Every structure is written in C-alpha cells, then in structure tokens.
Amino acid sequence: MTTVKIYSTPTCPWCKKAKAYLDEKGVAFENFNVAEDMKAQEEMIKISGQMGVPVLDIGGKIVVGFDKGKIDELLDIKN
C-alpha cells in the first residue's frame, strides 16, 4: 500500500476537501497540521518548495493543492 501524507491546516477548505476525498476512496493517510507542527511545516516546505496547503506526499511523489486527477493517477484510482 502506498504511504500517503497530507500537510494541512484546520481552516483550509481545500485541505478538508482533499482529506474527505481520500476518506471517500478508502485511502489511509497521515495528517500533519502545519499550523501547529513546525517540524512538519519545515518538512512540507523542503519537499514542495511551497508555503501553501494542502501538500500531499503520495509514495514520495508530491502533489501541491487538491489535484484530484494527479491524486487518482498516483493512487491508481479508477472512477
């Protein structure tokens, strides 16, 4: 199974959509709240070059934003 991490904040609507989408598809993920976890925030910026959320790490591949097509492709989700 592919490891999925999502870097998010509690107030970000796109983060909520991304997490809800992963839940809907039955994909387990580890959530990192970068508003409170400075280590996770630094890691997110290092891997993505971005300050914006959500950032998803899907098996080592980085997706910035809620890009459903890219998420589906990396997780081999067929609609």
KAHU-V449456 format. One record per helix or strand of 2 or more residues. SS is the DSSP state (@ for helix, = for strand). FROM is the first residue (numbers start at 1). LEN is the number of residues. If there is no record, write none. Layout:
ss from len
SS FROM LEN
SS FROM LEN
//
This chain:
ss from len
= 4 5
@ 13 12
= 30 4
@ 38 11
= 55 4
= 61 4
@ 68 8
//
